[in-house]
Structures are given as C-alpha cells and as structure tokens.
Amino acid sequence: MSDSHGNTPAAWTAVFIGLAAFVVGGIGLMFSPLNWTLFWVGVVILAIAPVALVVLNKMGFGEGTGH
C-alpha cells in the first residue's frame, strides 16, 4: 500500500487543470457584460481534469496498485 495520499504527478496535474478552469471561468464572470464564451471555456477545461487524471494513472504516474 502506498503512503502518498494522492500526492502524485497525476493528481497534481488534475488539480492544476481544475484550478486553471476555475480561474478562466471566474474571469469570464467578472467582465461587465458577462463573457459567457470564456465561462464555458472554463467549464470545458474543467471536464478535461478527470480525463487527464485517469490517463496519467494508466500511464503509471498515479498511485500504484500494490506492485
């Protein structure tokens, strides 16, 4: 069993992508007339985070399965 508690390159990459998505979406919401395009770009970026996590885990950058 691994003691990394999710402190892996795969997890940190997913967190960084999610953070970037919230920043982009938040900037879109701060414009005087709401910039819905930028907001939805943030939503799409947020959807990429779990995909990146799964892909990086399968590539071996996540927690091991006990090998």
N, C-alpha and C positions, 0 to 999 in steps of 0.2 A: 504494500500500500504506500502511496506517495504522500509526503508531508508538504507538498507545495501549496495546498489550499487554493488552487486556482491561479497561482502566481506563475503563469506560463506565457510564452510568447503568443499562443493562440488566444488566450483570454485577454491579454493586454491589447492585442490588435483589435479585438471585437469591442473592447471598452473605448479605445481611441476612435474607432469609426462611429460608435454611438454618440460619443461626446461631440465629434465634428458635426454629426447630423443635427443634434440639438442646437448647436451654435448657428448653423446655417438656417435652420427653421426659425430660430429666435430672431435672427437678423431680419428675416423676411417679415416677421410680425411687428418689428419695431418701426418700419417705414410708415410715413404719414398716411398715404393711401396704402393699405396692406398689399404687400407684394406676394400674392398667392403662388406665383410660379416658384419663387425662392423657397417658400414654405414647403411646397410639395417636393421640391428637390431634396430638402432635408428629410422628408418622410421616406423618399426612395433610398437615400443614403442609409437611413436607419434600418431599412429592410435588408440591407447588404450585411450588416453586422453579424446576425446569427448564421448567415450562409458562410461568411468568412471563418467564423468560429468552427463550424463543422468541417469545412475543407481543411483548415490548418490542423485540427485534431486528427483527421485521417492521414495527413501528411507526416504526423509524428511530432508536431510542435505543442501538443497538449499534454495533459496528464496521462501517464502510461496506464495500461490496463493490467499491470502487475507482472510485466515481463522483465 
